[in-house]
Each structure stands twice: as structure tokens, then as C-alpha cells.
Amino acid sequence: MLLLLKWNINVPFKSSDFHNGGRIFILMPFSADQSLVESGTRSRTRTAIVEAAIELLPSNPFATLVEVAEAAQVGRTTLHRYFPMRAELLTAVTELALQRIDRAVEIAEPERGPFLPAVRRTVDALLEHGPIVMFIYSEPNLFPEAVRWEKITQQQGYLLGRLFAREESHFRAGLTAAWATKVFWSLLYSGWEMLEETTNSRQEVIESIMITFANGVLANVEQND
């Protein structure tokens, strides 16, 4: 198909252009925006591949690119076009997974409302991301990326950091916001392991994290509930 475009201004002519009534009509393929469409398609395909890897790698850490392609329902050639090397795919997986972590924290709105309910919402939001985060931290080649992400979020005034800094005056004597942040992530990691290794329900794990965090960090639990 051809798309007929017209302007009432003078533009340089090509052999395919013609006059009609003092206006310029240009015949061009209907896919004038084809590059944009292709760009969107490529982006969706790339995302689908990375998302498939995020789902597959925690249970199959040594999955090949062929296996990832099958999980993403794309051909091996298509996957290699986006990720010629496994290391490039793993880097993309890390980037997307950590972006999701940041987004999950934002959605939980940890700066809204009383302290402990805010912490509980954040724990609940982050639990589903446990498998891929545990995979990232277990991969020697990806660990530096995770550490770099931690430093960047701290420098940018991470939401959780601000939350703990706000409540620091209510912590047990000698405990700081930085310490509370480390305790939070350590407990969350333990929660991820519990969900993976035991029959504990999601709510049981959340409750265990909250009890341990509140009683270990806060000077007076009741005042912060």
C-alpha cells in the first residue's frame, strides 16, 4: 500500500513526486512509521527474552541461551540477535530485576503512614522478587552490579533509607538507620530462603520478618505499630 501525503509548501522533488493544483503530493510506502513500529517490536521482543530469563534462571541457573529462547518462545537466531553472549543477557536480567525492586519499593510507599505498617507493605511488595535477587547475588559476575546498584540508591536518597532515618530516634540505643537498613535486607533475604526451602506460607514469612525486625530494632514496638 501507498500513503499519500500532501503539503502546501515547496519542498524538493523526487522522481516519485508530482504536481496537482499547486500542491505537492508525495507517494510513499504506507509503512512511513515502520522504523518506529520495528523499534517497538524489537523492544518488546528484547523485554520478553529478559523476562523469560528472570523466570527461568532462579530454578535453572545454568540454563543455556537455547533454553532461554524456548522459554521466551522465540527462535535461537532471534535471541542471538539481541544477546550474542550469555553475559550480555545476564547483565540485562540484572538491570531489569533491580529496576523492578526499585519500582516495588515505590509502589509500597514506605514513607506513608506509621512506621511498622510501612515496613510491612515494603516486605510484602519485595517478597515476590526473591528468586531472581538471590540468583543475582549468587552469581560472581553479577555481584558487582548488585553492589553498584546499592551504592547508587544510597547516594540518591533511597526511600527505605529515608524511612529508617526518620524513625532512628525510636530505635534501640546505639542502632542507626544504616544498621536498620542492613537488618531489613538480611531478614528479607532470610524470608526469600524460607519461602524457597520450607512450606511456610507467605503471610507466615512476613510475620516472622516483622516480629524479628520490630523487636530487634525498635525501643518500643507498641508506639510504632
C-alpha positions as CSV (number, residue, x, y, z in Angstrom):
1,M,0.0,0.0,0.0
2,L,1.0,3.6,-0.5
3,L,0.4,6.5,1.7
4,L,-0.5,9.8,0.0
5,L,0.9,12.9,1.9
6,K,0.4,16.5,0.8
7,W,1.9,19.8,1.9
8,N,1.0,23.4,0.7
9,I,4.7,24.3,0.9
10,N,7.5,24.0,-1.6
11,V,9.8,21.0,-1.0
12,P,12.5,19.4,-3.1
13,F,11.0,17.0,-5.6
14,K,12.0,13.4,-6.2
15,S,11.1,11.3,-9.3
16,S,8.1,9.9,-7.5
17,D,6.6,13.3,-6.7
18,F,4.0,15.0,-8.9
19,H,2.1,18.3,-9.1
20,N,-1.6,18.7,-8.6
21,G,-3.3,22.1,-8.2
22,G,-0.2,23.8,-6.9
23,R,0.2,21.4,-4.1
24,I,2.8,18.7,-3.7
25,F,1.7,15.1,-3.3
26,I,4.3,12.5,-2.3
27,L,3.8,8.9,-2.8
28,M,5.5,6.9,-0.1
29,P,5.1,3.4,1.5
30,F,2.3,3.1,4.0
31,S,4.9,2.0,6.4
32,A,6.3,5.5,6.9
33,D,6.4,4.9,10.6
34,Q,7.8,1.4,10.1
35,S,11.0,2.2,11.8
36,L,9.1,3.2,14.9
37,V,6.9,0.1,14.8
38,E,10.0,-2.1,14.3
39,S,11.7,-0.3,17.2
40,G,8.7,-1.0,19.4
41,T,8.6,-4.6,18.3
42,R,12.3,-5.0,19.0
43,S,11.9,-3.5,22.4
44,R,9.0,-5.9,23.3
45,T,10.9,-8.9,22.0
46,R,14.0,-8.0,24.0
47,T,11.9,-7.5,27.1
48,A,10.1,-10.8,26.6
49,I,13.5,-12.6,26.4
50,V,14.8,-10.9,29.6
51,E,11.6,-11.6,31.4
52,A,11.7,-15.3,30.4
53,A,15.3,-15.4,31.7
54,I,14.2,-13.9,35.0
55,E,11.6,-16.6,35.4
56,L,13.9,-19.4,34.3
57,L,17.3,-18.7,35.9
58,P,16.4,-18.9,39.6
59,S,15.3,-22.6,39.1
60,N,17.9,-23.3,36.4
61,P,21.0,-21.2,37.0
62,F,22.9,-22.8,34.2
63,A,20.2,-22.5,31.6
64,T,21.6,-22.1,28.1
65,L,20.6,-19.4,25.6
66,V,18.7,-22.1,23.7
67,E,16.7,-22.9,26.8
68,V,16.0,-19.2,27.4
69,A,14.9,-18.8,23.8
70,E,12.5,-21.7,24.3
71,A,11.1,-20.1,27.4
72,A,10.7,-16.8,25.6
73,Q,9.1,-18.6,22.7
74,V,11.5,-17.1,20.2
75,G,14.0,-18.7,17.8
76,R,17.6,-19.2,18.8
77,T,18.6,-16.9,16.0
78,T,16.3,-14.1,17.3
79,L,17.8,-14.4,20.8
80,H,21.3,-14.3,19.5
81,R,20.5,-11.1,17.6
82,Y,19.7,-9.4,20.9
83,F,22.1,-11.2,23.1
84,P,25.1,-12.8,21.3
85,M,26.7,-13.8,24.6
86,R,25.2,-15.2,27.8
87,A,27.0,-12.5,29.8
88,E,25.1,-9.8,27.9
89,L,21.8,-11.4,28.8
90,L,22.7,-11.8,32.4
91,T,23.5,-8.1,32.6
92,A,20.1,-7.2,31.1
93,V,18.5,-9.6,33.6
94,T,20.2,-7.8,36.5
95,E,19.2,-4.3,35.2
96,L,15.6,-5.2,34.8
97,A,15.3,-7.1,38.1
98,L,16.8,-4.3,40.1
99,Q,14.6,-1.8,38.3
100,R,11.6,-3.9,39.5
101,I,12.9,-3.9,43.0
102,D,13.1,-0.1,43.0
103,R,9.6,0.1,41.5
104,A,8.2,-2.3,44.1
105,V,9.5,-0.1,46.9
106,E,8.0,3.0,45.3
107,I,4.6,1.3,45.0
108,A,4.7,0.2,48.6
109,E,5.1,3.9,49.6
110,P,7.3,3.3,52.6
111,E,7.2,7.0,53.6
112,R,3.4,6.9,54.0
113,G,1.8,6.4,57.4
114,P,3.1,4.7,60.6
115,F,6.5,3.1,60.6
116,L,5.8,-0.7,61.0
117,P,2.8,-0.8,58.6
118,A,5.1,0.9,56.0
119,V,7.8,-1.7,56.6
120,R,5.3,-4.5,56.3
121,R,4.0,-3.1,53.0
122,T,7.5,-3.0,51.7
123,V,8.3,-6.5,52.8
124,D,5.1,-7.8,51.1
125,A,6.0,-6.0,47.9
126,L,9.5,-7.3,47.7
127,L,8.9,-11.0,48.6
128,E,7.9,-12.0,45.0
129,H,11.3,-10.8,43.7
130,G,13.3,-13.0,46.0
131,P,14.2,-15.8,43.5
132,I,15.9,-13.6,40.9
133,V,17.6,-11.4,43.5
134,M,19.1,-14.5,45.2
135,F,20.3,-15.7,41.8
136,I,21.9,-12.3,41.1
137,Y,23.8,-12.2,44.4
138,S,24.9,-15.8,43.9
139,E,26.4,-15.1,40.5
140,P,30.1,-13.9,40.9
141,N,29.9,-12.0,37.7
142,L,26.7,-10.2,38.6
143,F,27.5,-9.4,42.2
144,P,29.5,-6.2,41.4
145,E,26.5,-4.9,39.5
146,A,24.3,-5.5,42.6
147,V,26.8,-3.7,44.8
148,R,26.9,-0.8,42.4
149,W,23.1,-0.6,42.5
150,E,23.2,-0.5,46.3
151,K,25.7,2.4,46.3
152,I,23.7,4.4,43.7
153,T,20.4,4.0,45.6
154,Q,22.1,5.1,48.8
155,Q,23.6,8.2,47.1
156,Q,20.2,9.1,45.6
157,G,18.5,9.0,49.0
158,Y,16.8,5.6,48.8
159,L,13.2,5.5,50.1
160,L,13.9,2.9,52.7
161,G,17.0,4.8,53.9
162,R,14.9,7.9,54.4
163,L,12.2,5.9,56.2
164,F,14.7,4.5,58.6
165,A,16.4,7.8,59.1
166,R,13.1,9.4,60.0
167,E,12.5,6.8,62.7
168,E,16.0,6.5,64.0
169,S,15.1,8.3,67.3
170,H,12.8,5.4,68.1
171,F,15.5,2.7,67.6
172,R,17.2,0.9,70.4
173,A,20.2,2.8,71.9
174,G,23.2,2.6,69.6
175,L,21.3,1.5,66.5
176,T,21.4,3.6,63.4
177,A,19.3,4.0,60.2
178,A,22.2,2.4,58.2
179,W,22.1,-0.6,60.6
180,A,18.3,-0.9,60.3
181,T,18.6,-0.9,56.6
182,K,21.1,-3.8,56.6
183,V,18.9,-5.7,59.1
184,F,15.9,-5.2,56.9
185,W,17.6,-6.7,53.8
186,S,19.1,-9.5,55.7
187,L,15.7,-10.5,57.1
188,L,14.2,-10.2,53.7
189,Y,16.8,-12.5,52.2
190,S,16.1,-15.0,55.0
191,G,12.4,-14.7,54.1
192,W,13.2,-15.5,50.5
193,E,15.1,-18.6,51.6
194,M,12.3,-19.7,53.9
195,L,9.8,-19.5,51.1
196,E,12.1,-21.5,48.8
197,E,13.1,-24.1,51.3
198,T,10.1,-24.6,53.6
199,T,6.4,-24.9,53.5
200,N,5.9,-21.7,55.4
201,S,3.2,-19.5,53.8
202,R,3.8,-16.0,52.5
203,Q,2.0,-14.4,55.5
204,E,3.9,-16.6,58.0
205,V,7.2,-15.4,56.5
206,I,6.1,-11.7,56.5
207,E,5.1,-12.1,60.2
208,S,8.4,-13.7,61.1
209,I,10.3,-10.8,59.4
210,M,8.2,-8.2,61.1
211,I,8.5,-9.7,64.6
212,T,12.2,-10.1,64.3
213,F,12.7,-6.6,62.8
214,A,10.5,-4.8,65.3
215,N,11.7,-6.4,68.4
216,G,15.4,-6.2,67.3
217,V,15.4,-2.6,66.1
218,L,12.7,-0.6,67.9
219,A,12.9,0.5,71.5
220,N,9.2,0.5,71.9
221,V,7.3,-1.7,69.5
222,E,3.8,-0.6,70.6
223,Q,4.4,3.1,69.8
224,N,5.4,2.3,66.2
225,D,2.7,-0.2,65.3
